[in-house]
Amino acid sequence: MLGVILFSTAMLGTVLPVAIWPGEAKLTAPLFCEAPYTEPIVVSDTFSDSEGQSTNFSMYCVGDRGQYTEVGFLRPWLALWALHSAVVIALVIMVGLWGRWQHTHAVEPERLAESTEL
């Protein structure tokens, strides 16, 4: 089950920050951007070569005067993968505990009182 969760969140982590919401990497800024480089910016660079067109995403931490440091793509992606995995694992555990709780606290149907045959 853990392998399925990790694989699924890795696929989610590949699609979500690349195709749907590249700015999601900004959520990891508190982990990677230190003063004076406090503003996270996600940049996509598209270029063409003999193999076709490629796009690279990278996160930069920018300071007040335009100075910057490059964080890259891998570290924010790994942090987001860990976050996605933790959320899914927590949900699976909660659903499992809820099912177990419902099973142990199931309401038994009321028994009919004895009847006499007429």
Buried (B, 14 or more C-beta within 10 A) or exposed (E): EEEEBBEEBBEBBEEBBBEEEBEBBBBBBEEBBEEEBEBBBBEEEEEEEEEEEEEEBBBBBBBEEEEBBEBBBEBBBEBBBEBBBEEBBEEBEEEEEEEEEEEEEEEEEEEEEEEEEE
